[in-house]
Amino acid sequence: MIGSVRLRHVLHPNPPRLVTVIIAGALILVGLSATVFPLDFVNAALDVVQGYLGTDIEVTTEIAWLFLFAGDALLVAGSLLPGI
């Protein structure tokens, strides 16, 4: 009887908001810069942001892998959950 029953709970992915894409892209760029290959403009941007905020946080390899995961998870959440 599956053919005659209409499924109501189907995922309807939507495009994520632009701010979600920008934040996820920044997380992925920082993650790639600290793990796979260093990007000079990412390191310079991190220095500017840390100087503006007054922090001195070192991005280690473990934090970079978390940034990569968080960026991907944010894109998935932004496409499946409305308003993110």
Buried (B, 14 or more C-beta within 10 A) or exposed (E): EEEEEEEEEEEEEEEBEEEBBEBBEBBBBBBBBBBEEEBEEBBEBBEEEBEEEEEEEEBEEEBBEBBBEBBBEBBEEBBEEEEB
